[in-house]
Amino acid sequence: MLAPLPTQRAIAEVLGALDDKIAANQAIVTTADALARAVCSLHLTTGAAVGQIAKITMGTSPKGEALNETGEGVEFYQGVRDFGPRVPTTPV
């Protein structure tokens, strides 16, 4: 049995919006990869430090007691410790 037509249309609208978001995210990743390659290439060809090539703005981290080492709640990823080239390598 199929859902009523208005329900089907609502589902199709949500799926269409998700497809659009996926395409936008893929474009962002492509651009970020191109920028990273350009910065690395400039570093390799000039020997310049990344801070001389690009403005580095560091973020903030929560206090130590907010970190999740027990596996309960939301995972908090630490940069070098948990990330590969683009995504976390530590299983959630």
C-alpha positions in Angstrom: 0.0 0.0 0.0 1.3 3.4 -1.0 1.3 6.5 1.2 -1.2 9.2 0.1 0.0 11.5 -2.7 0.6 14.5 -0.4 2.8 12.4 1.8 4.7 11.1 -1.2 5.3 14.6 -2.4 6.5 15.7 1.1 9.0 12.8 1.2 10.2 13.6 -2.3 10.7 17.3 -1.3 12.8 16.2 1.7 14.9 13.8 -0.4 15.4 16.5 -3.0 16.7 18.9 -0.4 19.0 16.2 0.9 20.4 15.6 -2.6 21.0 19.3 -2.9 22.9 19.4 0.4 25.0 16.4 -0.6 25.9 18.1 -3.8 26.8 21.3 -2.0 29.0 19.4 0.5 30.8 17.6 -2.3 31.5 20.9 -3.9 32.9 22.2 -0.6 35.1 19.1 -0.2 36.4 19.5 -3.8 37.3 23.2 -3.1 38.9 22.4 0.2 41.0 19.7 -1.4 42.1 22.1 -4.2 43.1 24.7 -1.6 45.0 22.2 0.5 46.9 21.0 -2.6 47.7 24.6 -3.6 49.0 25.4 -0.1 51.1 22.2 0.0 52.4 22.8 -3.5 53.4 26.4 -2.6 55.1 25.1 0.5 57.0 22.5 -1.4 58.1 24.8 -4.2 59.1 27.8 -1.9 59.8 26.2 1.4 57.6 28.8 3.1 55.9 27.9 6.3 52.1 27.4 6.1 51.7 30.4 8.3 53.4 32.5 5.7 51.1 31.2 2.9 47.8 31.2 4.7 46.2 32.8 7.7 45.9 30.3 10.5 43.0 30.8 12.9 43.0 28.3 15.7 39.7 27.3 17.4 39.1 26.4 21.0 38.6 23.1 22.8 36.3 22.3 25.7 37.9 21.8 29.1 39.3 18.4 29.9 36.4 17.3 31.9 34.1 17.7 28.9 36.1 15.2 26.8 34.5 11.9 26.2 36.8 9.0 26.9 34.1 6.6 28.2 32.1 6.3 25.0 29.0 7.9 26.5 27.4 10.9 24.9 28.7 12.7 21.9 32.2 12.0 20.6 34.7 14.8 20.8 37.4 14.6 18.2 40.9 15.8 19.0 42.7 17.0 15.9 46.0 15.1 15.5 44.9 12.3 17.7 41.7 11.4 15.9 41.9 12.8 12.4 43.2 11.4 9.1 43.7 13.5 6.0 40.1 14.7 6.0 37.9 12.7 8.4 38.1 11.2 11.8 39.9 7.8 11.8 38.7 6.9 15.3 35.5 4.8 15.3 32.5 6.5 16.8 
